[in-house]
Amino acid sequence: MLSQKETIKRTLKMSLQVIQNYDWLLDLYVLDYFVDQHWEKLPLTWREAFYNMDPQILGNIIDGNFSNTVLPLSFLALMKTVQCLTITRQSLDKCAKKKLREISVDTCGGHPRLANLFLKHVKLKKRHEISLMAEVVYHTASQTNCNGVLDFGSGLGHLVRVLGYKYNLYAAGIESQTQLTEEARKLDLELEYTASKHLSIESMDNLKRPTHYNMTLSCHSQLLEMQLPDSMNKYGLVGLHPCGDLGPLLLKHFIKCESSKFICLVGCCFMKLTSEGYPMSEYVKGLDSGLSYPSREIACHAIEVYCDRLKKGDYEDLKIHAFRAALERILVGINPALKHAPVRSIKHSDSLTFERYCSLAFERLQLPLPSCEAVWARARDDLSQWRRVVIVYTLRLALAPLVETVILLDRMLYVLEQGLSCEIQPVFDPKISPRNHIMIARRT
């Protein structure tokens, strides 16, 4: 039976081979659909199968609900391969099964009148993430006999407030924007004011108040130079969706610093990774492991929500992708230098016509609308194919979880190569938080 490391290596090697075989699909930009003739890039058997397919049917197929539709064997094999290699994204809800803590009523987390204390100013998506992340961090801190936590990219401090006031951990938030840090301190005081109406003086005196630091992290040595209080001589690292190379930087600090006892990390913004952030493991560095910007960018999209919309037949607003692709052909026809011109987001509505869309786009580009009828006739012909634009985008998105798997397993293998333990758990609901895996590594 293969060891954990060997299983990961095998999965990484096969995943990268699949990605390399289908890089022609992953690297397609939807706005170039007509300019670069994306439909013609599909294998002939795929074109025949998907030519008149309703995207609703494809949504079910991508979601694993195969219909009676006859599909190419190459496509079926690809979908099965992706399914077998990809880290599961189905939330395991492990936190809910853990033994509940005994919490005193005279605490921020135990008083019935303070049940909503940590919800104020927090959006629903963030509430979901923070509640589950805090539970994982608390249990990991308990397992490693560690009572200090550093949260990087802490923003308004919502997570460190929960970790400090509710879970009684010494929590510090690291944030690069001074304005956010100042606002976090104000929210701390606001929370304490509310809590003081219901808790005893003794309980208020014993609160673990979070601290907030301003720092733009760019290298490992900055963390070593941080002046932390004695109460945090042992600490865990927390990163809830740190952008780009910040996640890998935290992993490297965890590996190199003995005072860091654990790390709980949720990835984000893979397209902003540089060679410093991927690949990390020595094994993957020795493979042909390149991941293009388009493939890393699409790996950050919400495939579950997208497939649900397709399955419900709720994809009319995706026509905006065909609008942008048809507009791109018009712009490149006027001047090749206008390729990928920044039109900025134009909000879709049921009443938005292509002509109105183009009028807004040309206005933003400060260009006159074309007057040639042939240009508009070709655009109308392009738009008649809008469902095939959706089909190609959907096929591309079906590969996205495999790219994310490679990035996550590379990080996990990097930790294992150092002789430390590491696991990846799909904790968040992927329909609420698409980057839903928490990487948990411990130093025993």
C-alpha positions as CSV (number, residue, x, y, z in Angstrom):
1,M,0.0,0.0,0.0
2,L,1.3,3.4,-1.0
3,S,2.3,5.9,1.8
4,Q,0.7,9.3,2.0
5,K,3.7,11.0,0.3
6,E,3.8,8.4,-2.5
7,T,0.0,8.7,-3.1
8,I,0.3,12.5,-3.3
9,K,3.2,12.3,-5.7
10,R,1.4,9.9,-7.9
11,T,-1.7,12.1,-7.9
12,L,0.3,15.2,-8.7
13,K,2.1,13.5,-11.6
14,M,-1.1,12.2,-13.2
15,S,-2.9,15.5,-12.6
16,L,-0.2,17.5,-14.3
17,Q,-0.2,15.1,-17.3
18,V,-4.0,15.7,-17.7
19,I,-3.6,19.5,-17.4
20,Q,-0.8,19.5,-20.0
21,N,-2.9,17.4,-22.4
22,Y,-5.8,19.8,-22.0
23,D,-3.9,23.1,-21.7
24,W,-5.4,24.2,-25.0
25,L,-8.8,24.2,-23.3
26,L,-7.7,25.7,-20.0
27,D,-5.9,28.6,-21.7
28,L,-8.9,29.8,-23.7
29,Y,-10.1,33.3,-22.7
30,V,-13.9,33.6,-23.3
31,L,-13.6,37.0,-24.8
32,D,-11.4,35.5,-27.6
33,Y,-14.0,33.0,-28.6
34,F,-14.8,34.4,-32.0
35,V,-11.4,36.0,-32.7
36,D,-9.5,32.7,-32.1
37,Q,-12.3,30.4,-33.3
38,H,-12.5,28.4,-30.0
39,W,-15.2,26.1,-31.2
40,E,-12.9,24.7,-33.9
41,K,-10.3,23.9,-31.2
42,L,-12.6,21.2,-29.7
43,P,-12.1,17.7,-31.0
44,L,-14.5,16.8,-33.8
45,T,-16.4,14.3,-31.7
46,W,-16.9,16.9,-29.0
47,R,-18.2,19.5,-31.5
48,E,-20.7,17.0,-32.8
49,A,-21.9,16.0,-29.3
50,F,-22.2,19.5,-27.9
51,Y,-23.2,21.5,-31.1
52,N,-26.9,21.7,-30.2
53,M,-26.7,20.7,-26.6
54,D,-28.7,22.7,-24.1
55,P,-26.2,24.1,-21.4
56,Q,-28.7,22.8,-18.8
57,I,-27.8,19.2,-19.9
58,L,-24.1,19.9,-19.8
59,G,-24.5,21.4,-16.3
60,N,-25.9,18.1,-15.1
61,I,-23.2,16.1,-16.9
62,I,-20.4,18.2,-15.3
63,D,-22.0,17.7,-11.9
64,G,-21.9,13.9,-12.4
65,N,-25.5,13.4,-13.4
66,F,-25.0,11.7,-16.8
67,S,-28.0,11.6,-19.0
68,N,-28.9,9.3,-21.9
69,T,-27.0,11.6,-24.2
70,V,-24.4,9.9,-26.2
71,L,-21.0,11.4,-25.4
72,P,-17.5,10.9,-26.8
73,L,-15.4,8.4,-24.9
74,S,-12.5,10.8,-24.6
75,F,-14.8,13.3,-22.8
76,L,-16.2,10.7,-20.5
77,A,-12.7,9.5,-19.7
78,L,-11.6,13.0,-18.9
79,M,-14.5,13.7,-16.6
80,K,-13.9,10.4,-14.7
81,T,-10.2,11.1,-14.5
82,V,-10.8,14.6,-13.1
83,Q,-13.3,13.2,-10.6
84,C,-10.8,10.5,-9.4
85,L,-7.8,12.9,-9.1
86,T,-9.5,16.0,-7.6
87,I,-9.5,16.6,-3.8
88,T,-13.2,16.3,-2.7
89,R,-14.9,19.6,-2.4
90,Q,-17.9,18.2,-0.5
91,S,-17.9,19.7,3.0
92,L,-17.3,17.0,5.6
93,D,-18.8,19.1,8.5
94,K,-16.2,17.6,10.8
95,C,-16.4,20.5,13.2
96,A,-20.0,19.9,14.1
97,K,-19.2,16.4,15.2
98,K,-16.5,17.4,17.7
99,K,-17.4,17.3,21.4
100,L,-18.9,20.6,22.5
101,R,-16.9,22.7,24.9
102,E,-18.3,23.4,28.3
103,I,-18.7,27.2,28.3
104,S,-19.4,29.4,31.3
105,V,-22.5,31.6,31.0
106,D,-20.3,34.5,32.2
107,T,-18.3,34.7,29.0
108,C,-18.6,36.3,25.5
109,G,-19.2,32.8,24.0
110,G,-21.6,31.5,26.7
111,H,-24.0,34.2,27.7
112,P,-27.4,33.7,25.9
113,R,-27.8,37.5,25.5
114,L,-24.5,37.6,23.6
115,A,-25.4,34.9,21.0
116,N,-25.1,37.4,18.1
117,L,-22.2,39.3,19.5
118,F,-19.8,38.3,16.7
119,L,-22.3,38.7,13.8
120,K,-22.5,42.5,13.7
121,H,-20.8,44.1,10.7
122,V,-20.0,40.6,9.2
123,K,-21.5,39.5,5.9
124,L,-23.1,36.1,5.6
125,K,-20.3,34.5,3.6
126,K,-17.8,35.7,6.1
127,R,-19.9,34.5,9.1
128,H,-19.9,31.0,7.6
129,E,-16.1,31.0,7.1
130,I,-15.2,32.6,10.4
131,S,-17.4,30.3,12.5
132,L,-15.9,27.2,11.0
133,M,-12.3,28.5,10.7
134,A,-12.3,29.5,14.3
135,E,-13.5,26.1,15.4
136,V,-10.7,24.4,13.4
137,V,-8.1,26.8,14.8
138,Y,-9.3,26.3,18.3
139,H,-9.1,22.5,18.1
140,T,-5.7,22.6,16.3
141,A,-4.3,25.0,19.0
142,S,-5.6,22.6,21.7
143,Q,-3.9,19.6,20.0
144,T,-0.6,21.4,19.8
145,N,-0.7,22.9,23.3
146,C,-0.6,26.4,21.8
147,N,-2.6,29.3,23.0
148,G,-1.4,32.1,20.6
149,V,-2.6,32.7,17.1
150,L,-1.4,35.1,14.3
151,D,-4.0,35.9,11.7
152,F,-2.6,37.3,8.4
153,G,-4.6,39.6,6.3
154,S,-6.9,40.1,9.2
155,G,-8.8,43.0,7.7
156,L,-11.4,44.3,10.2
157,G,-10.4,41.7,12.7
158,H,-13.6,39.6,12.7
159,L,-11.7,36.3,13.0
160,V,-9.3,37.4,15.7
161,R,-12.2,38.8,17.7
162,V,-13.8,35.4,17.7
163,L,-10.5,33.6,18.6
164,G,-9.7,36.0,21.4
165,Y,-13.0,36.9,23.0
166,K,-14.9,33.7,22.4
167,Y,-12.2,31.0,22.3
168,N,-9.9,32.6,24.9
169,L,-6.8,32.5,22.7
170,Y,-4.1,35.1,22.5
171,A,-4.9,36.4,19.0
172,A,-3.1,39.0,16.9
173,G,-4.2,40.3,13.5
174,I,-1.6,41.3,10.9
175,E,-3.0,43.7,8.3
176,S,-1.3,45.9,5.7
177,Q,-3.9,48.7,5.6
178,T,-3.8,51.1,8.5
179,Q,-7.4,52.2,8.1
180,L,-8.6,48.6,8.5
181,T,-6.5,48.1,11.6
182,E,-7.9,51.3,13.2
183,E,-11.4,50.2,12.4
184,A,-10.7,46.8,13.9
185,R,-9.7,48.4,17.2
186,K,-12.9,50.4,17.2
187,L,-15.0,47.2,16.7
188,D,-13.1,45.6,19.6
189,L,-14.2,48.4,21.8
190,E,-17.8,48.3,20.5
191,L,-17.9,44.5,21.3
192,E,-16.5,45.0,24.8
193,Y,-19.1,47.8,25.5
194,T,-21.9,45.4,24.5
195,A,-20.4,42.5,26.5
196,S,-19.9,44.7,29.6
197,K,-23.7,45.1,29.9
198,H,-24.1,41.3,30.6
199,L,-20.8,40.0,32.0
200,S,-19.3,40.4,35.4
201,I,-16.4,42.8,36.1
202,E,-14.1,39.8,36.7
203,S,-15.0,38.2,33.4
204,M,-14.4,41.5,31.6
205,D,-11.0,41.8,33.3
206,N,-10.1,38.4,32.0
207,L,-10.9,38.9,28.4
208,K,-8.2,38.0,25.9
209,R,-8.2,41.2,23.9
210,P,-6.8,40.8,20.4
211,T,-3.9,42.9,19.2
212,H,-3.6,44.4,15.8
213,Y,-0.4,45.0,13.8
214,N,0.2,47.0,10.6
215,M,2.7,45.1,8.4
216,T,3.1,44.5,4.7
217,L,4.6,41.0,4.6
218,S,7.1,40.4,1.8
219,C,9.7,38.0,3.3
220,H,10.1,35.4,6.0
221,S,12.6,37.5,8.0
222,Q,9.9,40.1,8.8
223,L,8.0,37.5,10.8
224,L,11.1,36.6,12.8
225,E,11.6,40.2,13.7
226,M,8.1,40.7,15.1
227,Q,8.0,41.8,18.7
228,L,5.3,39.4,20.1
229,P,4.2,39.4,23.8
230,D,5.5,36.7,26.1
231,S,2.1,35.1,26.0
232,M,2.7,34.3,22.4
233,N,6.1,32.6,22.6
234,K,4.4,29.6,20.9
235,Y,1.8,30.4,18.3
236,G,-0.2,29.1,15.3
237,L,-0.4,30.8,11.9
238,V,-3.8,31.5,10.3
239,G,-4.5,32.6,6.8
240,L,-8.1,32.8,5.7
241,H,-7.8,33.4,1.9
242,P,-4.5,35.2,1.9
243,C,-3.8,36.5,-1.6
244,G,-1.2,35.2,-4.0
245,D,2.2,34.4,-2.5
246,L,1.2,35.3,1.0
247,G,-0.1,31.7,1.7
248,P,3.2,30.0,0.6
249,L,5.2,32.6,2.6
250,L,3.3,31.6,5.7
251,L,3.9,28.0,5.0
252,K,7.6,28.6,4.7
253,H,7.7,30.5,8.0
254,F,5.9,27.6,9.7
255,I,8.5,25.2,8.4
256,K,11.5,27.3,9.4
257,C,10.3,28.7,12.8
258,E,10.2,26.3,15.7
259,S,8.0,28.7,17.7
260,S,5.3,28.2,15.1
261,K,3.4,25.1,16.2
262,F,0.7,24.9,13.6
263,I,-0.8,26.5,10.5
264,C,-4.4,26.7,9.3
265,L,-4.4,28.0,5.7
266,V,-7.1,28.5,3.1
267,G,-5.8,29.4,-0.4
268,C,-7.0,32.2,-2.6
269,C,-6.1,34.2,-5.8
270,F,-3.9,31.4,-7.4
271,M,-3.5,33.6,-10.5
272,K,-1.3,36.0,-8.5
273,L,1.2,33.2,-7.5
274,T,4.8,33.7,-8.7
275,S,7.6,31.3,-8.8
276,E,8.0,32.0,-5.1
277,G,4.6,30.5,-4.5
278,Y,4.4,27.6,-7.0
279,P,5.8,25.0,-7.2
280,M,6.9,24.6,-3.5
281,S,7.7,20.9,-3.1
282,E,11.0,19.5,-4.4
283,Y,9.1,16.7,-6.1
284,V,6.9,19.0,-8.2
285,K,9.9,21.3,-9.0
286,G,11.4,18.3,-10.7
287,L,8.4,17.7,-13.0
288,D,7.1,19.7,-16.0
289,S,4.8,21.5,-13.6
290,G,3.9,24.8,-15.3
291,L,0.4,26.2,-14.7
292,S,-0.6,29.1,-17.0
293,Y,-2.2,32.3,-15.7
294,P,-5.6,31.4,-17.3
295,S,-5.6,28.0,-15.7
296,R,-4.7,29.4,-12.2
297,E,-7.3,32.1,-12.7
298,I,-10.2,29.8,-13.6
299,A,-9.2,27.5,-10.6
300,C,-10.6,30.3,-8.4
301,H,-14.1,30.2,-9.9
302,A,-17.2,28.8,-8.2
303,I,-18.0,25.6,-10.1
304,E,-20.8,24.4,-7.8
305,V,-22.8,27.6,-8.0
306,Y,-22.2,27.8,-11.8
307,C,-23.4,24.2,-12.4
308,D,-26.5,24.7,-10.2
309,R,-27.5,27.7,-12.3
310,L,-27.0,25.7,-15.5
311,K,-29.0,22.7,-14.1
312,K,-31.9,25.1,-13.3
313,G,-31.8,26.6,-16.8
314,D,-30.8,29.9,-15.3
315,Y,-28.1,30.9,-17.7
316,E,-29.6,33.7,-19.8
317,D,-27.4,36.3,-18.2
318,L,-24.3,34.3,-19.4
319,K,-25.1,35.7,-22.8
320,I,-23.0,38.6,-21.6
321,H,-19.9,36.4,-22.3
322,A,-21.0,36.2,-26.0
323,F,-21.6,39.9,-26.0
324,R,-18.0,40.5,-24.9
325,A,-16.6,38.0,-27.3
326,A,-18.6,39.5,-30.3
327,L,-17.5,42.9,-29.2
328,E,-13.9,41.7,-29.1
329,R,-14.1,40.6,-32.8
330,I,-15.4,44.1,-33.7
331,L,-12.7,45.9,-31.8
332,V,-9.9,43.8,-33.2
333,G,-11.3,44.3,-36.7
334,I,-11.1,48.1,-36.2
335,N,-7.6,48.0,-34.8
336,P,-5.6,44.9,-33.6
337,A,-4.1,47.2,-30.9
338,L,-7.6,47.2,-29.2
339,K,-7.2,43.5,-28.4
340,H,-8.4,42.9,-24.8
341,A,-9.1,46.6,-24.4
342,P,-10.4,47.3,-20.8
343,V,-14.1,47.8,-21.3
344,R,-14.8,47.3,-17.6
345,S,-17.9,45.6,-16.3
346,I,-21.2,46.3,-17.9
347,K,-24.0,44.9,-15.8
348,H,-26.3,42.5,-17.6
349,S,-30.0,42.9,-17.5
350,D,-32.9,41.2,-19.4
351,S,-33.4,44.4,-21.3
352,L,-29.8,44.9,-22.3
353,T,-29.4,44.5,-26.1
354,F,-26.2,43.9,-27.9
355,E,-26.4,47.3,-29.5
356,R,-26.8,49.0,-26.2
357,Y,-23.9,46.9,-24.8
358,C,-21.7,48.0,-27.6
359,S,-22.8,51.6,-27.3
360,L,-21.7,51.6,-23.6
361,A,-18.5,49.9,-24.4
362,F,-17.4,52.2,-27.2
363,E,-18.4,55.2,-25.0
364,R,-16.1,54.0,-22.3
365,L,-13.3,53.5,-24.8
366,Q,-14.0,56.9,-26.3
367,L,-14.5,55.5,-29.8
368,P,-17.2,56.0,-32.4
369,L,-19.6,53.1,-33.1
370,P,-18.9,51.3,-36.4
371,S,-21.3,52.3,-39.1
372,C,-20.6,49.4,-41.5
373,E,-23.7,47.1,-41.7
374,A,-21.4,44.1,-42.5
375,V,-19.8,44.4,-39.1
376,W,-23.2,44.3,-37.3
377,A,-24.4,41.4,-39.5
378,R,-21.4,39.3,-38.5
379,A,-21.9,40.2,-34.9
380,R,-25.6,39.1,-35.0
381,D,-24.4,35.8,-36.6
382,D,-21.9,35.4,-33.7
383,L,-24.5,36.1,-31.1
384,S,-26.7,33.3,-32.5
385,Q,-24.1,30.9,-31.2
386,W,-24.1,32.3,-27.7
387,R,-25.0,28.9,-26.2
388,R,-21.8,27.4,-27.7
389,V,-19.8,30.1,-25.9
390,V,-21.4,28.9,-22.7
391,I,-20.6,25.3,-23.6
392,V,-16.9,26.0,-24.1
393,Y,-16.6,28.0,-20.9
394,T,-18.3,25.2,-19.0
395,L,-16.0,22.6,-20.4
396,R,-13.0,24.7,-19.4
397,L,-14.4,25.2,-15.9
398,A,-14.8,21.5,-15.5
399,L,-11.0,21.2,-15.3
400,A,-10.6,24.0,-12.7
401,P,-10.8,21.8,-9.6
402,L,-7.9,19.7,-10.9
403,V,-5.7,22.8,-11.2
404,E,-6.6,23.7,-7.6
405,T,-5.8,20.2,-6.5
406,V,-2.3,20.4,-8.0
407,I,-1.6,23.7,-6.1
408,L,-2.9,22.4,-2.8
409,L,-1.2,19.0,-3.0
410,D,2.1,20.7,-3.9
411,R,1.8,22.8,-0.7
412,M,0.9,19.7,1.3
413,L,3.8,17.7,-0.1
414,Y,6.2,20.6,0.7
415,V,5.2,20.2,4.4
416,L,5.5,16.4,4.3
417,E,8.9,16.7,2.8
418,Q,10.0,18.5,6.0
419,G,8.9,15.6,8.1
420,L,5.8,17.4,9.5
421,S,2.2,16.3,9.5
422,C,-0.3,17.9,7.1
423,E,-3.9,17.3,6.0
424,I,-6.5,19.1,3.8
425,Q,-10.1,19.2,4.9
426,P,-13.0,20.6,2.8
427,V,-14.6,22.5,5.7
428,F,-16.6,25.3,4.1
429,D,-19.7,24.8,2.0
430,P,-18.3,25.3,-1.6
431,K,-21.6,27.0,-2.7
432,I,-20.9,29.7,-0.1
433,S,-17.1,29.8,-0.1
434,P,-15.7,28.3,-3.3
435,R,-12.1,28.1,-1.9
436,N,-13.3,25.8,0.8
437,H,-10.3,23.6,1.8
438,I,-8.4,24.3,5.0
439,M,-4.8,23.0,5.1
440,I,-3.8,22.0,8.6
441,A,-0.2,21.3,9.5
442,R,1.2,20.7,12.9
443,R,4.6,20.6,14.6
444,T,4.5,18.0,17.4
